[in-house]
Amino acid sequence: MKSNLDKEISDLMRKNPSNWKAGIFYFNPADPRVIVPKHISMMGWTLTRIIH
């Protein structure tokens, strides 16, 4: 189970506007997640990268 600190860091990364390109594309190489909540979390989820 993730610690509260891990969840807070993940939320901060997701909420940081510099990690969102054009407001819709999430890009943060430091974030290991493949799927993250959209910038406005009520809008669903988004993929962070394509896995090779």
C-alpha positions in Angstrom: 0.0 0.0 0.0 1.3 3.5 -0.8 2.1 5.7 2.1 0.4 9.1 2.5 3.6 10.8 1.5 3.7 8.9 -1.8 0.1 9.9 -2.5 0.8 13.5 -1.6 3.8 13.6 -3.9 1.8 12.0 -6.7 -1.0 14.5 -6.3 1.5 17.4 -6.3 3.1 16.1 -9.6 -0.4 15.8 -11.2 -1.5 19.2 -10.1 1.7 21.0 -11.3 0.7 22.9 -14.4 4.2 22.6 -15.9 3.6 18.8 -16.2 0.6 19.4 -18.5 1.3 20.3 -22.1 -1.5 22.3 -23.8 -3.5 21.6 -20.6 -4.4 18.1 -21.8 -1.2 16.0 -22.2 0.5 14.9 -19.0 4.3 14.6 -19.3 6.5 14.0 -16.3 9.5 11.6 -16.7 9.9 11.4 -12.9 6.4 10.0 -12.4 6.4 6.2 -12.7 2.6 5.9 -13.1 1.2 4.9 -16.5 -2.3 6.2 -15.9 -3.0 9.3 -13.9 -6.2 11.3 -13.1 -6.7 14.1 -15.6 -5.8 17.7 -14.7 -9.4 18.1 -13.6 -9.8 14.8 -11.8 -13.6 14.7 -12.3 -12.9 14.3 -16.1 -11.4 10.8 -15.8 -8.0 9.4 -16.4 -5.2 9.8 -19.0 -2.3 7.7 -20.2 1.2 9.2 -19.4 3.3 7.4 -21.9 3.3 4.6 -24.5 5.1 1.5 -23.3 7.5 -0.2 -25.7 
